[in-house]
Amino acid sequence: MATASQVKTGLDEISKMIRASEIRIKNAKSMLAEESAVLASIPTRYADVIATINGYVPTGPFEVLAQDEKAKLQVEFLAVRARIDTLTATTEWAAL
């Protein structure tokens, strides 16, 4: 059986653990929002690069490589955006 001081110490430790978890959850929410904003900025920030690649006629290895790399990055971009959207949509943030 725990003593009164052990009970109080245990309760204080439990409280600290819960508060630390709440802080980490709030940080995770903030990070998701930040990463979503970073990804959302890519099409605007690199609009000229994307438009140039879209206009390429694949007449040489550079144009083909650029189009292939853009296509791969677009797939990755969409997958990461989908994961962020899924995490945001399926996580209860209302209490935070």
GITAFEN-V943626 format. One record per residue. RES is the residue in one small letter. D_FIRST is the distance of its C-alpha to the first C-alpha in Angstrom with 2 decimals. Layout:
((RES/D_FIRST) (RES/D_FIRST))
This chain:
((m/0.00) (a/3.80) (t/6.60) (a/9.59) (s/11.58) (q/9.47) (v/9.52) (k/13.20) (t/13.96) (g/12.75) (l/14.82) (d/17.68) (e/17.76) (i/17.90) (s/20.65) (k/22.54) (m/22.51) (i/23.90) (r/26.53) (a/27.54) (s/28.08) (e/30.16) (i/32.25) (r/32.89) (i/33.95) (k/36.31) (n/37.70) (a/38.29) (k/40.16) (s/42.22) (m/43.01) (l/44.21) (a/46.50) (e/47.82) (e/48.53) (s/50.21) (a/52.45) (v/53.29) (l/54.33) (a/56.25) (s/58.27) (i/59.56) (p/62.46) (t/63.78) (r/63.21) (y/64.93) (a/67.39) (d/70.39) (v/69.08) (i/68.22) (a/71.59) (t/73.42) (i/71.76) (n/72.41) (g/76.08) (y/76.44) (v/78.96) (p/77.66) (t/80.70) (g/78.92) (p/75.73) (f/74.20) (e/74.52) (v/73.14) (l/70.18) (a/69.44) (q/69.59) (d/67.39) (e/64.77) (k/64.84) (a/64.37) (k/61.35) (l/59.80) (q/60.47) (v/58.54) (e/55.59) (f/55.84) (l/55.78) (a/52.84) (v/50.71) (r/51.75) (a/50.81) (r/47.33) (i/46.78) (d/48.15) (t/45.93) (l/42.76) (t/43.76) (a/44.71) (t/41.67) (t/39.02) (e/37.73) (w/38.68) (a/39.23) (a/35.92) (l/36.53))
